[in-house]
Amino acid sequence: MRYLKIFLKILKYIFAVIIAIILFITFYLLVVTRVSPPEVEEITLESLVEVDGVRMLGNNWLQKNEFGLWEMYVEGEAYERGRITGKLAKDLVRYQEEVFVGQITRVIPSRIYLHFLRIMIGYFNRNLDKHIPEEYLREVYGISKSASDEFNFIGRPYTRMLNYHAAHDIGHALLDYELVEDIDLQLGCTSFSAWGNKTADDKMLSGRNFDFNFGDEFAENVIVKFVKPGNGIPFGFITWGGMIGVVSGMNMEGLSVTINAGKSHLPTSSSTPVTIVARDILQYASNIEEAYVIAEKHQVFVSESFLITSANDNMSVIIEKSPKETGLVMPDTTFILCTNHFQSEPFADDENNLQHKEETATAYRFERLEELIEQKGELSVYDVSDILRNFKGLSGKDIGLGNEKTINQFIAHHAIIFKPDDKKFMVSTRPYINGPFVEYDMKKVFDGEKENISRKRIPKDTFLLSERFELFKEYQRLYDKINRLIAENEALSNDTISYFITTNENFFKTYKLVGNYYKSQGDCESAIKYYEIGLNKEIDNFAFKRAIKRQIEKCENR
């Protein structure tokens, strides 16, 4: 009995030490992940007024057009721009954060793992503010003044707003290193540019799909924002509530920038988010040389391609950046293509890049893009929209709707077509990118107009009138339903499963989900059957192939 008491006493001390260590580490992480806001001089804003659906604050305004796009104009110095943006779009900032947080908790239902990721990402980003120009910190801080307190469990408003700007970069790690399985987030963007004898009127054209998707609700409130900064070049870009970084935009010098994710090494510390690099280029570069200097000076922590189209240079290039290298793709033709792998000399033998080309959809999609552009000949804006909306595989093969090997994956936040010579661009509308493309004339906006600044330029895709589109809507409805029933361990009828397969029968994910369903029901024979059918379809990523094979192994070992 005496030895037992001694043992229990020792065990109690060990337990107390472990708890103390955990509390110390947690306290340390919470302290070091706090980001102090920049010093600013407080300002008094004019009163917000709303007339006929237009929110106005001085010369600044926000309105929703007939096509469902939000349009915003903001001017002034950094902190002032942020305060005005937050005040004009307080509900949009809150909505976007609600969707973002809701989707994260859906993908990562474990509160313990979610809390762990939150602390780790906070620790990783603890020096994020040291890698972002002071001007943009002030702008973010201004917006954070209008952020909701509802999400303070994640962090203080300024810290949250700042960290959201690294979401694109963090998404790299989640996908590249499979830290979260079956995440809906995709980064398979496609962009291209043409000029000279490759366009119908010899003028420059550039098109892109931004396939950063975090659920359909994430793309519900697309904002077309125009900024007249106190310093730099006026510009327009596509964004969402609370986001000042740039993924697609063009300035009044006719320079456009879009970003495409590449394969990265596992990052170990924070640097400049790629959307902030793109923003810096858009606000301060008037030509390719200036864009390259700006891109080169920033240290990034993930790999990214920046497609730069410049009216002043009458050509386009791709600036490729990794944490260690900066490369430049100079075309020897009058068009240039960009998916998700690097093409410049510094990355020719890069193991990460070679693996990425081998194991993901990027090389396949690049070849398909090249095929479509060659078929079109001299490109018009209608040709560009046709390419961006294309949902077939090589040689027009049906490889399933939603496949990342296709140009149009039915997940894009937006598609955009730039006309740099005319200072105009066209933005897609929902559903997906298949609604009408709406054209904006930047000259009108920066001349002070806000009425009739957008007009339908390209009609909605005829695909929306097809039976195939109706089936695809059924596929998505049933996909969500089956996932829910798997989680709840409920059964489905065989007729429902058979019908679900017919809604998207050439897509490998259809069979992966059916396999998951039968596995959840304890029917491993049927599960293996459908997993193997899926393996024989056009799989867009080796990670999915590995995941399917793991499920087969689990079934076989039962």
C-alpha positions as CSV (number, residue, x, y, z in Angstrom):
1,M,0.0,0.0,0.0
2,R,2.8,2.4,0.9
3,Y,4.5,1.8,-2.6
4,L,1.1,2.4,-4.3
5,K,0.8,5.8,-2.5
6,I,4.3,6.7,-3.6
7,F,3.6,5.7,-7.2
8,L,0.3,7.6,-7.3
9,K,2.0,10.7,-5.8
10,I,4.8,10.5,-8.5
11,L,2.1,10.0,-11.2
12,K,0.2,13.1,-9.8
13,Y,3.4,15.2,-10.1
14,I,4.1,13.9,-13.6
15,F,0.6,14.7,-14.6
16,A,0.8,18.2,-13.1
17,V,4.1,18.9,-15.0
18,I,2.5,17.7,-18.3
19,I,-0.5,20.0,-17.7
20,A,1.8,22.9,-16.9
21,I,3.8,22.3,-20.0
22,I,0.7,22.2,-22.2
23,L,-0.6,25.4,-20.6
24,F,2.7,27.1,-21.0
25,I,2.9,26.1,-24.7
26,T,-0.7,27.2,-25.3
27,F,-0.1,30.5,-23.5
28,Y,3.1,31.1,-25.4
29,L,1.5,30.4,-28.8
30,L,-1.4,32.6,-28.0
31,V,0.9,35.5,-27.0
32,V,3.3,35.2,-30.0
33,T,0.4,34.9,-32.5
34,R,-1.0,38.2,-31.5
35,V,-0.5,40.8,-34.2
36,S,-0.4,44.5,-33.2
37,P,-2.3,46.8,-35.5
38,P,-0.4,49.6,-37.2
39,E,-0.3,53.1,-35.8
40,V,-2.8,55.3,-37.5
41,E,-4.3,58.8,-37.1
42,E,-8.1,58.4,-36.5
43,I,-10.3,60.0,-39.0
44,T,-14.0,61.1,-39.1
45,L,-16.0,59.7,-42.0
46,E,-19.0,61.3,-43.6
47,S,-22.4,59.7,-42.9
48,L,-23.4,56.7,-45.0
49,V,-26.4,57.3,-47.1
50,E,-28.4,55.0,-49.4
51,V,-30.4,56.2,-52.3
52,D,-32.2,53.8,-54.7
53,G,-30.0,50.9,-53.6
54,V,-26.7,52.8,-53.9
55,R,-24.7,53.2,-50.7
56,M,-22.7,56.4,-50.7
57,L,-20.0,57.8,-48.5
58,G,-18.6,61.0,-49.9
59,N,-17.3,60.2,-53.4
60,N,-17.3,56.5,-52.5
61,W,-20.1,54.1,-53.4
62,L,-21.3,50.5,-53.5
63,Q,-24.2,49.1,-55.5
64,K,-25.4,45.8,-56.9
65,N,-26.1,45.6,-60.6
66,E,-28.8,43.7,-62.4
67,F,-26.5,40.8,-63.1
68,G,-25.8,40.1,-59.4
69,L,-22.4,41.7,-59.2
70,W,-21.5,44.2,-56.5
71,E,-19.7,47.3,-57.8
72,M,-17.6,49.4,-55.5
73,Y,-15.6,52.6,-55.9
74,V,-13.2,53.8,-53.1
75,E,-10.6,56.5,-53.1
76,G,-8.1,58.1,-50.6
77,E,-5.2,57.1,-48.4
78,A,-4.8,53.6,-47.1
79,Y,-6.5,53.7,-43.7
80,E,-9.2,55.9,-45.1
81,R,-9.8,53.4,-47.9
82,G,-10.1,50.6,-45.4
83,R,-12.5,52.4,-43.1
84,I,-14.7,53.4,-46.1
85,T,-14.6,49.9,-47.5
86,G,-15.6,48.4,-44.2
87,K,-18.4,50.9,-43.7
88,L,-19.9,50.5,-47.2
89,A,-19.7,46.8,-47.2
90,K,-20.0,45.8,-43.5
91,D,-22.6,43.1,-44.3
92,L,-20.5,41.7,-47.2
93,V,-17.5,41.5,-44.9
94,R,-19.5,39.6,-42.3
95,Y,-21.1,37.3,-44.8
96,Q,-17.8,36.3,-46.3
97,E,-16.3,35.6,-42.9
98,E,-19.4,33.6,-41.9
99,V,-19.1,31.4,-45.1
100,F,-15.4,31.0,-44.7
101,V,-15.6,29.9,-41.1
102,G,-18.6,27.7,-41.7
103,Q,-16.9,25.9,-44.5
104,I,-13.7,25.4,-42.5
105,T,-15.7,23.8,-39.6
106,R,-17.6,21.6,-42.1
107,V,-14.3,20.4,-43.7
108,I,-12.7,20.0,-40.3
109,P,-15.5,19.0,-37.9
110,S,-13.1,18.0,-35.1
111,R,-12.9,21.0,-32.7
112,I,-9.7,19.7,-31.2
113,Y,-8.0,19.5,-34.7
114,L,-9.5,22.8,-35.7
115,H,-8.1,24.5,-32.6
116,F,-4.8,22.8,-33.2
117,L,-4.7,24.1,-36.9
118,R,-5.8,27.6,-35.7
119,I,-2.9,27.8,-33.3
120,M,-0.4,26.4,-35.7
121,I,-1.5,28.7,-38.5
122,G,-1.4,31.6,-36.1
123,Y,2.1,30.6,-35.0
124,F,3.1,30.2,-38.6
125,N,1.8,33.6,-39.5
126,R,3.0,35.3,-36.3
127,N,5.3,37.6,-38.4
128,L,2.9,38.1,-41.3
129,D,2.6,41.8,-40.7
130,K,6.4,42.2,-41.1
131,H,6.2,41.0,-44.7
132,I,3.3,43.2,-45.8
133,P,3.8,46.9,-46.8
134,E,2.6,49.3,-44.2
135,E,0.1,50.8,-46.6
136,Y,-1.8,47.6,-46.9
137,L,-1.6,46.9,-43.2
138,R,-3.4,50.2,-42.6
139,E,-6.0,49.4,-45.2
140,V,-6.7,46.0,-43.7
141,Y,-6.8,47.6,-40.2
142,G,-9.4,50.1,-41.5
143,I,-11.6,47.3,-42.8
144,S,-11.3,45.3,-39.5
145,K,-12.9,48.2,-37.7
146,S,-16.2,47.0,-39.3
147,A,-15.6,43.3,-38.7
148,S,-18.1,41.3,-36.6
149,D,-17.3,40.4,-33.0
150,E,-19.1,37.1,-33.6
151,F,-15.8,35.5,-34.8
152,N,-13.6,36.7,-32.0
153,F,-13.1,33.0,-30.9
154,I,-10.8,32.8,-34.0
155,G,-8.9,35.9,-33.2
156,R,-9.2,39.6,-32.9
157,P,-10.7,41.4,-36.0
158,Y,-7.4,42.8,-37.3
159,T,-5.6,39.5,-36.8
160,R,-8.3,37.6,-38.5
161,M,-8.6,40.0,-41.5
162,L,-4.8,39.9,-42.0
163,N,-4.6,36.1,-41.8
164,Y,-7.4,35.7,-44.3
165,H,-5.1,37.3,-46.9
166,A,-2.9,34.3,-46.6
167,A,-5.7,31.8,-47.1
168,H,-4.7,31.2,-50.7
169,D,-1.2,30.4,-49.6
170,I,-2.3,28.2,-46.7
171,G,-4.6,26.4,-49.1
172,H,-1.4,25.3,-50.9
173,A,-0.2,23.4,-47.8
174,L,-3.6,21.8,-47.2
175,L,-3.8,20.4,-50.7
176,D,-0.1,19.8,-51.5
177,Y,0.5,17.9,-48.3
178,E,-2.9,16.3,-47.9
179,L,-3.3,17.7,-44.4
180,V,-7.1,17.6,-44.8
181,E,-8.8,14.9,-46.9
182,D,-11.7,15.4,-49.3
183,I,-11.4,19.2,-49.0
184,D,-13.5,21.0,-51.6
185,L,-10.9,23.7,-52.0
186,Q,-9.3,23.6,-55.5
187,L,-6.5,25.7,-56.9
188,G,-6.5,24.5,-60.5
189,C,-6.6,27.9,-62.2
190,T,-6.2,28.5,-65.9
191,S,-5.1,31.7,-67.7
192,F,-3.9,32.8,-71.1
193,S,-3.2,35.8,-73.2
194,A,-3.0,36.6,-76.9
195,W,-2.0,39.7,-79.0
196,G,-1.0,40.7,-82.5
197,N,-1.8,38.2,-85.2
198,K,-3.4,35.8,-82.6
199,T,-6.3,38.1,-82.0
200,A,-9.1,39.1,-84.5
201,D,-8.4,42.9,-84.2
202,D,-4.6,42.7,-83.3
203,K,-5.4,44.0,-79.8
204,M,-4.4,42.3,-76.6
205,L,-6.8,39.8,-74.9
206,S,-6.3,38.0,-71.6
207,G,-8.6,35.5,-70.0
208,R,-8.6,33.5,-66.7
209,N,-10.7,31.2,-64.5
210,F,-10.1,31.7,-60.8
211,D,-10.7,28.3,-59.4
212,F,-10.3,29.1,-55.7
213,N,-13.5,27.6,-54.5
214,F,-14.6,27.1,-50.9
215,G,-18.2,26.1,-51.6
216,D,-20.9,27.7,-53.7
217,E,-21.7,30.3,-51.1
218,F,-18.2,31.7,-51.1
219,A,-18.8,33.0,-54.7
220,E,-22.2,34.3,-53.9
221,N,-21.2,38.0,-53.4
222,V,-18.5,38.8,-56.0
223,I,-17.3,42.4,-55.8
224,V,-15.9,44.4,-58.8
225,K,-13.9,47.0,-56.9
226,F,-12.3,50.1,-58.3
227,V,-9.7,51.9,-56.3
228,K,-8.2,55.4,-56.8
229,P,-5.3,55.3,-54.2
230,G,-3.6,58.3,-52.8
231,N,-0.4,56.9,-54.2
232,G,0.0,54.8,-57.3
233,I,-2.2,53.9,-60.3
234,P,-6.0,53.6,-60.2
235,F,-7.1,50.0,-60.7
236,G,-10.0,47.6,-60.7
237,F,-10.0,44.1,-59.4
238,I,-12.4,41.2,-58.5
239,T,-12.7,40.5,-54.9
240,W,-14.9,39.6,-51.9
241,G,-15.8,41.1,-48.6
242,G,-12.7,42.1,-46.6
243,M,-10.2,41.2,-49.2
244,I,-7.7,43.9,-50.4
245,G,-5.3,41.4,-52.1
246,V,-5.5,40.8,-55.8
247,V,-6.2,37.6,-57.7
248,S,-7.4,39.2,-60.9
249,G,-7.2,42.9,-61.8
250,M,-6.1,45.6,-64.2
251,N,-4.9,49.2,-63.8
252,M,-5.3,52.3,-65.8
253,E,-1.9,51.8,-67.5
254,G,-3.5,48.7,-69.2
255,L,-1.4,46.3,-67.1
256,S,-3.3,43.2,-65.8
257,V,-2.2,40.6,-63.3
258,T,-3.7,37.2,-62.5
259,I,-2.3,34.5,-60.2
260,N,-2.0,30.7,-60.6
261,A,-0.9,28.4,-57.8
262,G,2.1,26.1,-58.2
263,K,3.6,23.3,-56.2
264,S,5.5,24.4,-53.1
265,H,7.9,23.1,-50.5
266,L,6.3,22.8,-47.1
267,P,6.5,26.4,-45.8
268,T,8.2,26.9,-42.4
269,S,7.5,30.6,-41.8
270,S,5.4,33.4,-43.1
271,S,6.4,35.7,-45.9
272,T,4.3,38.0,-48.2
273,P,1.0,36.5,-49.3
274,V,0.9,36.2,-53.1
275,T,-2.3,38.2,-53.3
276,I,-0.5,41.2,-51.7
277,V,2.4,40.8,-54.2
278,A,-0.2,41.0,-57.0
279,R,-1.8,44.0,-55.4
280,D,1.5,45.8,-55.2
281,I,2.1,45.1,-58.9
282,L,-1.3,46.3,-59.9
283,Q,-1.1,49.6,-57.9
284,Y,2.5,50.5,-58.8
285,A,3.6,48.9,-62.1
286,S,3.0,50.4,-65.5
287,N,5.0,47.9,-67.5
288,I,6.5,44.4,-67.4
289,E,9.9,45.6,-66.1
290,E,8.3,47.4,-63.2
291,A,6.1,44.4,-62.4
292,Y,9.1,42.1,-62.3
293,V,11.1,44.4,-60.0
294,I,8.1,44.5,-57.6
295,A,7.6,40.7,-57.7
296,E,11.3,40.0,-57.2
297,K,11.6,42.2,-54.1
298,H,8.9,40.3,-52.2
299,Q,9.8,37.0,-50.3
300,V,6.9,34.5,-50.8
301,F,6.3,31.3,-48.9
302,V,4.5,29.4,-51.6
303,S,5.1,29.0,-55.4
304,E,2.9,31.1,-57.7
305,S,2.7,32.2,-61.3
306,F,1.8,35.8,-62.1
307,L,0.5,36.3,-65.7
308,I,1.2,40.0,-66.6
309,T,-0.4,41.5,-69.7
310,S,0.9,45.0,-70.5
311,A,-0.6,47.4,-73.0
312,N,2.6,49.6,-72.8
313,D,4.7,46.6,-73.8
314,N,2.2,45.0,-76.2
315,M,2.9,41.6,-74.8
316,S,2.4,39.2,-71.9
317,V,4.8,37.3,-69.7
318,I,4.6,35.0,-66.7
319,I,6.6,35.8,-63.6
320,E,7.2,32.6,-61.6
321,K,8.1,32.8,-58.0
322,S,9.0,30.3,-55.3
323,P,10.4,30.9,-51.9
324,K,13.9,30.6,-53.4
325,E,13.7,31.6,-57.1
326,T,12.2,34.1,-59.5
327,G,11.8,33.1,-63.2
328,L,10.4,34.8,-66.3
329,V,8.6,33.2,-69.2
330,M,9.1,35.3,-72.3
331,P,7.0,33.9,-75.2
332,D,8.4,33.4,-78.7
333,T,4.8,33.5,-80.1
334,T,1.9,35.9,-79.8
335,F,0.2,34.0,-77.1
336,I,1.1,32.6,-73.7
337,L,-0.5,29.9,-71.6
338,C,-0.5,29.3,-67.8
339,T,-1.9,26.5,-65.6
340,N,-0.3,25.3,-62.4
341,H,3.3,24.3,-63.2
342,F,6.4,26.5,-63.9
343,Q,7.8,26.9,-67.4
344,S,10.9,29.1,-66.9
345,E,14.6,28.0,-66.9
346,P,15.2,28.2,-63.1
347,F,12.5,25.5,-62.5
348,A,13.4,23.2,-65.4
349,D,14.9,20.6,-63.1
350,D,12.9,21.5,-59.9
351,E,11.8,18.2,-58.3
352,N,8.6,19.8,-56.9
353,N,7.6,21.2,-60.2
354,L,8.3,18.0,-62.1
355,Q,6.3,16.0,-59.6
356,H,3.5,18.5,-59.8
357,K,3.3,18.1,-63.6
358,E,3.3,14.3,-63.2
359,E,0.8,13.9,-60.4
360,T,-1.8,16.7,-61.0
361,A,-4.1,18.0,-63.7
362,T,-1.9,20.9,-64.7
363,A,0.0,19.4,-67.7
364,Y,-3.2,17.8,-69.0
365,R,-5.1,21.1,-68.7
366,F,-2.2,23.0,-70.4
367,E,-2.4,20.7,-73.3
368,R,-6.1,21.0,-73.6
369,L,-5.8,24.9,-73.4
370,E,-3.2,24.8,-76.2
371,E,-5.5,22.5,-78.3
372,L,-8.5,24.9,-77.9
373,I,-6.5,28.0,-78.8
374,E,-5.1,26.4,-81.9
375,Q,-8.7,25.4,-82.9
376,K,-9.9,28.9,-82.5
377,G,-7.3,30.6,-84.7
378,E,-7.5,34.4,-84.3
379,L,-9.2,35.0,-81.0
380,S,-12.1,37.3,-80.2
381,V,-13.6,38.0,-76.8
382,Y,-16.3,35.4,-77.7
383,D,-13.6,32.8,-78.4
384,V,-12.0,33.6,-75.1
385,S,-15.3,33.0,-73.2
386,D,-15.9,29.8,-75.1
387,I,-12.5,28.5,-74.0
388,L,-13.0,29.5,-70.4
389,R,-16.4,27.8,-70.3
390,N,-15.2,24.6,-72.0
391,F,-15.8,21.5,-69.9
392,K,-14.4,18.7,-72.1
393,G,-11.1,16.8,-71.9
394,L,-8.5,16.3,-74.6
395,S,-10.0,15.9,-78.1
396,G,-13.4,16.8,-76.7
397,K,-13.6,13.7,-74.5
398,D,-16.2,13.6,-71.7
399,I,-14.2,13.1,-68.5
400,G,-17.0,14.2,-66.1
401,L,-18.3,17.6,-65.1
402,G,-16.2,19.0,-62.3
403,N,-12.9,17.3,-63.3
404,E,-9.9,19.5,-62.6
405,K,-8.4,18.5,-66.0
406,T,-11.0,20.6,-67.7
407,I,-10.8,24.4,-68.2
408,N,-14.3,25.0,-66.7
409,Q,-14.5,22.9,-63.5
410,F,-17.8,24.4,-62.4
411,I,-16.3,25.7,-59.2
412,A,-14.7,29.0,-60.3
413,H,-15.2,32.1,-58.1
414,H,-15.1,34.1,-61.3
415,A,-13.8,34.3,-64.8
416,I,-12.5,37.5,-66.4
417,I,-11.5,38.7,-69.8
418,F,-9.1,41.7,-70.0
419,K,-8.9,44.2,-73.0
420,P,-5.8,46.2,-71.8
421,D,-5.6,48.5,-74.9
422,D,-9.2,49.7,-74.2
423,K,-8.9,49.7,-70.4
424,K,-12.0,47.4,-70.3
425,F,-12.6,44.0,-68.8
426,M,-15.5,41.5,-68.7
427,V,-16.6,39.6,-65.6
428,S,-18.5,36.3,-65.5
429,T,-21.8,36.0,-63.7
430,R,-23.5,33.0,-62.0
431,P,-24.4,30.2,-62.3
432,Y,-20.7,29.3,-62.1
433,I,-19.0,31.2,-65.0
434,N,-21.8,30.4,-67.4
435,G,-24.0,33.4,-66.9
436,P,-23.5,36.5,-69.1
437,F,-20.1,38.3,-69.1
438,V,-20.5,41.9,-68.0
439,E,-18.2,44.5,-69.4
440,Y,-16.7,47.4,-67.4
441,D,-15.2,50.6,-68.9
442,M,-12.5,51.7,-66.4
443,K,-12.3,55.2,-68.0
444,K,-15.9,55.9,-67.2
445,V,-15.6,54.8,-63.6
446,F,-12.5,56.9,-62.9
447,D,-14.1,59.8,-64.7
448,G,-16.7,59.8,-61.9
449,E,-19.6,57.7,-63.4
450,K,-21.4,55.1,-61.4
451,E,-24.6,54.6,-63.4
452,N,-24.6,52.3,-66.4
453,I,-20.9,51.4,-65.9
454,S,-21.6,47.8,-66.8
455,R,-23.4,46.1,-69.7
456,K,-24.0,42.6,-70.9
457,R,-21.4,41.9,-73.5
458,I,-21.4,38.1,-73.9
459,P,-24.7,36.1,-73.5
460,K,-25.2,33.3,-71.1
461,D,-23.8,29.9,-72.1
462,T,-26.4,27.8,-74.0
463,F,-25.2,24.9,-71.8
464,L,-27.5,26.3,-69.1
465,L,-30.5,25.3,-71.3
466,S,-29.4,21.8,-71.7
467,E,-30.5,18.5,-70.2
468,R,-26.9,17.9,-69.1
469,F,-27.0,21.0,-66.9
470,E,-30.2,19.8,-65.2
471,L,-28.5,16.4,-64.6
472,F,-25.4,18.2,-63.2
473,K,-27.6,20.1,-60.7
474,E,-29.1,16.7,-59.7
475,Y,-25.6,15.3,-59.3
476,Q,-24.6,18.1,-56.9
477,R,-27.8,17.8,-54.9
478,L,-27.4,14.0,-54.5
479,Y,-23.6,14.3,-53.9
480,D,-24.3,16.5,-50.8
481,K,-27.2,14.2,-49.7
482,I,-25.1,11.0,-50.0
483,N,-22.2,12.6,-48.1
484,R,-24.7,13.6,-45.3
485,L,-26.2,10.2,-45.1
486,I,-22.7,8.6,-44.9
487,A,-22.0,10.8,-41.9
488,E,-25.3,9.8,-40.4
489,N,-24.9,6.2,-41.3
490,E,-28.2,6.0,-43.0
491,A,-29.2,3.8,-46.0
492,L,-30.1,4.7,-49.6
493,S,-32.2,2.8,-52.1
494,N,-30.3,1.0,-55.0
495,D,-32.5,3.1,-57.4
496,T,-31.1,6.3,-55.9
497,I,-27.5,5.1,-56.2
498,S,-28.1,4.0,-59.9
499,Y,-29.7,7.4,-60.7
500,F,-26.9,9.3,-59.0
501,I,-24.3,7.5,-61.2
502,T,-26.2,8.5,-64.4
503,T,-26.0,12.2,-63.5
504,N,-22.3,12.3,-64.0
505,E,-21.2,8.8,-65.1
506,N,-17.8,9.7,-66.5
507,F,-16.5,11.4,-63.4
508,F,-14.3,9.4,-61.1
509,K,-15.6,11.2,-58.0
510,T,-19.0,9.8,-58.7
511,Y,-17.7,6.2,-58.1
512,K,-15.5,7.2,-55.2
513,L,-18.5,8.5,-53.4
514,V,-20.6,5.4,-54.2
515,G,-17.7,3.3,-52.9
516,N,-17.6,5.4,-49.7
517,Y,-21.3,4.8,-49.2
518,Y,-21.1,1.1,-49.6
519,K,-18.1,1.0,-47.3
520,S,-20.0,2.9,-44.6
521,Q,-22.8,0.3,-44.9
522,G,-20.3,-2.5,-44.4
523,D,-20.7,-3.8,-48.0
524,C,-17.0,-4.0,-48.9
525,E,-17.6,-6.1,-52.0
526,S,-19.8,-3.4,-53.6
527,A,-17.4,-0.7,-52.3
528,I,-14.4,-2.2,-54.0
529,K,-16.4,-2.7,-57.2
530,Y,-17.2,1.0,-57.5
531,Y,-13.7,2.1,-56.3
532,E,-12.2,0.1,-59.1
533,I,-14.6,1.7,-61.7
534,G,-13.4,5.1,-60.4
535,L,-9.8,4.1,-60.8
536,N,-10.4,3.5,-64.5
537,K,-11.8,6.9,-65.1
538,E,-9.8,10.1,-65.8
539,I,-8.5,10.9,-62.3
540,D,-7.3,14.5,-62.0
541,N,-4.9,14.1,-59.1
542,F,-2.7,11.3,-57.8
543,A,-3.8,12.3,-54.3
544,F,-7.3,11.1,-55.1
545,K,-5.9,7.9,-56.7
546,R,-4.0,7.2,-53.5
547,A,-7.1,7.9,-51.4
548,I,-9.2,5.5,-53.4
549,K,-6.5,2.8,-53.2
550,R,-6.3,3.3,-49.4
551,Q,-10.1,2.7,-49.1
552,I,-9.7,-0.5,-51.2
553,E,-7.0,-1.7,-48.8
554,K,-9.1,-0.9,-45.8
555,C,-12.0,-2.9,-47.3
556,E,-9.7,-5.8,-48.1
557,N,-8.3,-5.9,-44.6
558,R,-11.7,-6.0,-42.9
